[in-house]
Amino acid sequence: MLMDKEKETMLEIKAALALCTEAQRRRFLLYALEGLSYAEIAGRCRCSKAAIQDSIEAVRKKIKKFF
């Protein structure tokens, strides 16, 4: 069972992800949870590695605002 601080952290992460576009959220989760590389995500999403990097950095910035 999650402790209060862990619950709070999860809520903050979920709130930050809610502020992201669907593409940003999908790309970030593929990277953070599934451990895919930028190249692997780019192949799945049919876009450039630079687009993947931009999306992941945008999500990271939004998450950092909560902490």
Protein Blocks (a to p, Z undefined) as FASTA:
>chain_A
ZZfklmmmmmmmmmmmmmpcfklmmmmmmmmmnopafklmmmmnopafklmmmmmmmmmm
mmmmmZZ
